[in-house]
């Protein structure tokens, strides 16, 4: 069985959806049966995939869905039944019927969402407004509920936890979605598939424990939640753009005058919880910090790969501009291979096992 793990190298929005879709497509073309496994985060994901004239931003489903690749959730991830049903309806309208199983995932309720959208500390630290942080904290401090539990008991527990009262609208919405998801999901056995592609959400520098506190996500975004068996022989794809992005509070990428990083196909836009979508020049010190913070050098039984996206953005500039050691460097764009080699040689990946000939681009 092949195992591939897709991680965001920095602050998210790197192109993990494109990477997962590409790996699924390659597996299908080779006659293999791929399965996407969501192992972190929840419906705050926004993974954009374009395929066969269809464009979809995946939130709750795996980014191989347009290829009819099923999605399985691990117990280290979270789902919101309401989000599942909403996205399922959008996909079926587009002619895609997702196959999925989310029974092991932790449950987000409307009360978790409401708390994240109103709590001052959560708003200050940064939130997507999807209730992921609140649901995870609640799950860690009391009984951890999943789709196998009684939905009314889940709602009662959430109401008690937040010291609030039942909202009829919230309860009706949740109960209906909960039962719909139970009926829609399929039985999925991981051993029935040839290629397992683990799809991460957000980036290494947003990790709950190893990111730049306090502007982090609620879950682990690296390799911490994987067993030795899952990691053994796995290919780990670190996805990054040719420039930096940031959505939400915290680090702001450095912008350079007359360096155009706008992308007409960009799906990230302003929203009321994260504000403007920010872009700036790449910073290899940040990439190396992510590698060091997550101790990636200690993983000896995995094969690391760089999956570099948005090469076309710097290609149109004819120039790659980046920081390293606080020094600003400008490199004239001559070929994609030149840029790939530069990314490998300028990062700690040149010292990691298995990386030397493992560069990918999209």
N, C-alpha and C positions, 0 to 999 in steps of 0.2 A: 504494500500500500504506500503510495506517495503522500507525503505531508508537506504542505506549503503554508507558511504563516505570513500574512500581510500586515505590516505595521506602518503607521505614520511616523516619519522621522523627526518631526518638529512640533508645530502647533496645530496639526490637522489641516484639512483642505488641500492635501498634497496630491490626491488622485488615486486614493486606495480603491475606489470603485472601478476605475479604468484598469488597475492592476489585477483585481479579482476577476473581472470580466475577461481580460486577456488570458489569464491562466486557465479559466474555465473553457474558453474557446479552443485553446491549444489542446487541452485534454480531450475535448469532444472530437476534434480533428484527428487525434491519435487513436480514436476508438475506445477511449476510457470513459468510465462513469464518474464524473466529479460531483462532489457535495460541498456546499459552502456552510461553514460553521461560524456563527456569531458568538464570540467569547467574551466580549467586553461591551460596556456602555448599553445604550438602549435606543429609543427613537430619536435621539438628538443627532444621529448620523444623517449626513446629506451627501450620498455618494452618487455622482452623476454618471450615467452611462448612455451613450448613443449607439444604436445598433439597428440596422435594417430599416432606417427611417423612423425608428422609435427613439424617444428621449425620455428618460425617467430618472428622478432623483430618489434613490433608495434610502428609506428611513428605517423601516422595520424588517425588510426582506433583504436577502443576500444579493450582491451585485452580479450574480450569475443568472438571475431570474429571467432575463430576456432570452437566455439560451435554454430555458426550461430546467435549469439546475436547481435542485431543492435546497431549502434552508433549514438548518438545525440550530437550535439555541442551546448553549451550555448553561449550567447552573451559576456561572459567574457573570452572566448577562441579565438584562432586564427587558421586560416588554410592557407596553401599555395596550391592553385589548382594544381600546377605542382607536388608537393609532393603527393597529393591525387591520381592523375592519375598514377604516377609511382608505388605507393604502391598497388593500385587497380590491376594493371597489374600483379604484382608479386604474389598477393594473388590468382587471377584467374588462373594463371599458376600452382599454387599449388592445384587447385581444389576447392578453396573457393571463393564464390561470396559475397562480403560484402554488407550489407544493411545499409544505413547511411543517415543522413540529417545534413548538415553543414550550412544551409542558414542563421542562426543567427550569425555565427562567424565573427570576423573581418578578413580582407583580407591582406595577405602578398604578395607583388609583387617582381619580380626579382630585382627591384631597392632598396628595403629594404634589400634583401639578400646581394647585392653588397655593400651597405653602411656598414653593420655589418662586412663584411669581409675585409674592407679597412680602417675603422675609427680607429685611434690610441687609443683613449680613450676606445672605445668598446672592442678592442682587449686586452687592458691592464686590464680592469675590468673582462674580461672573456666572451666568446661567444661560442655557438655551431656552428656558421656560418649559421644559418637558417633564420636570418632576423626578429626574434620575437621581440627583443628589439626595433629595428628601426620602425617596423610596428606599435607597440603599441604607441610609442611616437608620431609618425605621426598621428595615429588615434585619439589620445587625443588632438592634437593641431589643427586639422581641421575637416572636415566632416569625420565621421566614416563609412567606406564602408563595405558592406556585399555582399553576393552572389546575393542579390536582386537588386543590382545597375548595372549601365551600365559599362562594363569592360573597355571600352575606356576612359570613364571619370575617372575611378580609375587610369589608367596608366597616363593620363594627369596630374592628381593631384599629383601623386608621382614624376613625372618628374619635375614639378614646385616646389614641396617641397624641393627636393634635388638640385635644381638649375642646372640641367643637361639637356641633350638632349635625345630624343627618340633613343633607340637601337632597330633596326629592329628584331634582333634575340630574344631579351627579349620580345618584344611585341607579336611576332608570337607565341612564346612558351606559354606565359600567356593567350592570347586570346583563343588559341586552348584548353588549359587545363580548362579554365574557363567554356567554353561552354560544354565540356565533363562532368565536374562535375555536372553541372545543369541537364544534361540529365540522369546521372547515379543515382542521389540521389532519395530517396523515401520520401513519406510523412510519418512522424512518429509523433504520438500523445502520449505524456508521460502517459496520463491517461489510455491508452490501456494496460499498463504493470503492473504486480504485484510487481516486485522487481526492484527498481531503484538503480543502482550502479554508484556512482559518482567517476570517475577515475581522480586523480590528476596527475600532472607532476612535477618532481623534488621534493625537500624536504623543510621542514619548515625553515631550516637555510639558504635557498636560496631565501626566500620570499623577494619581492621587497621592502617592508617597514620594515619587522621585522627580516630579515636575517643579516648576517655579511657583512655589506656594506664595500667596493663597489662591492664585489665579489658575486653578487646576480643575480637572473633571473629578467625578466621584469614584471612578473605578481605575483599575490598573490597565495601562495601555501597552505594556511591554510583554515580557515573557514570564512574568512571575506566576501566573495562574496555570501554567502548563506543567504537566508531569514529566518526569524523565523519559518515560516511554513515548509520550507525544512529541518530545523534542528530538529524540534520537533519530538522526538521519534526516531531519527536516530541513527544507530550504526556507530561509527567513528573508523576506523581501522588505527592505527599508525604502519606503516611497517618499520622494521629495520632488518639489518643483525646482526649476532653475532660478527661482527667486523666492523670497520669503513672503508668507501671508500670515495674517492674524485676524481672527474674528473674536471680539470680546475684550474684556479688560486685561491689563498686563502689558507685556512687551509690545512696543510699536516698531515695526520694520523701518529701516532708514531709507528714505526716498532720495533719489538723485535727479536733479533737474534735467529735462530732455531725455530721460530714460523711460520709454513708454512700456509699462507693464500691464496695460489694459488688454483684456481678452474679450472679444465680442461674444464668445460662447460661455463666458463665466456665469455660473449658476449661483454664486455667493453674492448676496445683496444685503443692503441695510435691513436690520430688523430691530424691533423695539427692545429686545433684551440684550443683544450683543453690539448694537450700534453699527457703524460703518465697517465694511470689509476693507482691511488695510493690506497694502502690498509694499515691498521694498527689496533692496538688493540682498542677495544671498550672503549668509554669514557662516563661514566654516567653523568658527569658534563655537557657535551654537550647536552645530551638528556634532562636533567633537564632545561638547558638554553632554549632549543626550547619550552618546555612546558610553561615556565615562559614568554618568549617573546611573545608567542601567546595567553597568558592569558587563557589557556584551562580550568583552574579551574572555570572560570565564566560561562561555558556552562553547565547549570544544567539539561537541557532537552534532553541530548544526552547520549549514552552509549559507553564509550571508551573501545577499545580493543587493545591489542598488538598482532601484527602478526609478528612473529619472523621467519626469513629465514636463510638459510645456517647453520643449525645446524649440517649438515654432515661435514662441513669444520672444526669445532672445535672437532667434534667427532673423526675424524681421528688423530687429535693431542692428544686426550685424555686429553685435557686441555683447559680451558677458561681463558684468560688473559685479564684484564681490568683495567682501571683507574677510581678512584673515589676520589675526594678531593686531586688530584695529587698523590695519593698513588696507586702504582702498586700492584695488587692482582692476584694470580694464584689459580685457583680452578680446582681440578681434575674432569674430566668428568665422572659421574657415570650414569646419565640418562638424557633424554630430559626434563622430568618433573622438575628435579632439576635445570636445566638451565632456564627454563621458570619461575620458582618461584624466582630465583635470579634476573632476569630482572624486575619482578614486584616489589620486595621488595627494589631494589636498585634505583628505579626511583620515580619521583613524582607521578607516576600513582597509587601508593598505596593510595594516598589521593583523587583521582578523583572519582566522583560518578559512580557506575556501573562497576568498573574495576576489583573488587576482583576475580571474577570467569570467566574472559573473555580473557584468554590467548589462542592464537592459534599458530600453528607452521607449517612450510613447509620445 
